[in-house]
Amino acid sequence: MAGNRKLNSAKTARKDEFYTQLSDIEKELRHYKKHFQGKTVFCNCDDPFESNFFKYFVLNFNRLGLKKLIATCYTGSPIAGKQLSIFDILDGSTEENENKPYKAIVTTVYDKTGDGGVDMFDVAELFKSGENELTELEGDGDFRSPECMSFLDEADIVVTNPPFSLFREYVATLVEHKKSFILIGNQNAIKYKEIFPLLQNNEIWLGYGFQGNVAFFDSPYEDVAVSSQHKEGLIRVSGVMWFTNLDIKKRHEDMILVKRYNADDYVKYDNYDAIDVPKAADIPCDYAGKMGVPITFMTQFNPDQFELIGCSDVADSIPGVQILGQDWIDQYRAQGGTGHYTANMKSLGVSTPRHKIAFSRIIIRNKHPEAPKEG
Ligand SMILES: C[S@@+](CC[C@H](N)C(=O)[O-])C[C@H]1O[C@@H](n2cnc3c(N)ncnc32)[C@H](O)[C@@H]1O
């Protein structure tokens, strides 16, 4: 990957530079192969010669039966134009246009070099010969710029790891333009007021994901992971997921529920008629009422198995939730609680074994609960 990754302070503040490993892309995308036949794929946050998304699609172009692959990158990206290959390919490249963003448009991939297989050398040769196109963008490569938006209109499926800081707007743009997509995002996006309704309406869902929702990216930022979790040259980021609106097998598979309900193990909220289930694996198979589960439950959500009622972090998304009330706050304080809670808050509170707020809960209901055990 690129050597020079110096960032200006604005870029550092936005923290958008996380480059996805090819192996992670391969692991996720093998579940979507059937969707790509005859399609135009657009990677719109991807330096054609640095992004592993571009690499994945160009090297699997024929296997997936793609019609066209388009990749565009952003001026702001510290890796835009840093890779030598681009300067090898584009005549007249100078220091001046080094940071200019490019577009790559691929419609044919074959063994141009005649060495017996297709690799990135063939891709480079196909650009040089003009059979595919690699040219500077007119604008800055912002995914919202007119030229990138016209590529978006042409595309069937958008696949990338977009800037985390623009995730809301990014997804809204794709949904508005009725595009299929497979994207990497942070798990906190689940509780964004712009994203949760899309999950609730079955317009988007989560993909297969990273082990333990932890991803390792190539990045210019410092890795703060403890040494046992550190991977040389990579940065560890927790809470990373794939978001998609393409159908995958996993989302039709029921979660296996092994626990049974009993009133001692499952506490009810004080201000809402639902039980709190702090670990999704503990969802009781025989509870017919409402349950509050952590947001990571969404990685196992099957809309045929569960109804998605609301999210405690999305204002007014849970019908019927009451304010905590002054009594609750007084008892919480009497127990030494120091959180900035007020009587008017509608966070979900429990009082057993002590008063506390159950944070970031998704409220669900099992559509087909098992019959409770007799006695
Ligand atoms: C999380 S990184 C991922 C890069 C690449 N897609 C990958 O997975 O390796 C997001 C990239 O989007 C770029 N970016 C930031 N703002 C953008 C914008 N408005 N339009 C397009 N790309 C943008 C960043 O510079 C960064 O390189």
The ligand as a Gaussian input file, in Angstrom:
#p B3LYP/6-31G(d) Opt

LIG

0 1
 C      -12.654000       4.685000       5.123000
 S      -11.648000       5.259000       3.767000
 C      -11.762000       3.854000       2.713000
 C      -10.967000       3.921000       1.468000
 C      -11.258000       2.756000       0.522000
 N      -12.643000       2.763000       0.121000
 C      -10.916000       1.449000       1.200000
 O      -11.830000       0.781000       1.673000
 O       -9.727000       1.103000       1.282000
 C      -12.748000       6.439000       3.055000
 C      -12.132000       7.230000       1.919000
 O      -13.099000       8.163000       1.445000
 C      -12.413000       9.367000       1.139000
 N      -13.375000      10.486000       1.224000
 C      -13.523000      11.387000       2.220000
 N      -14.484000      12.255000       1.910000
 C      -14.958000      11.892000       0.695000
 C      -15.937000      12.420000      -0.153000
 N      -16.641000      13.498000       0.196000
 N      -16.185000      11.807000      -1.342000
 C      -15.479000      10.709000      -1.698000
 N      -14.516000      10.165000      -0.933000
 C      -14.262000      10.754000       0.251000
 C      -11.347000       9.467000       2.188000
 O      -10.288000      10.322000       1.749000
 C      -10.914000       7.998000       2.328000
 O       -9.854000       7.680000       1.489000

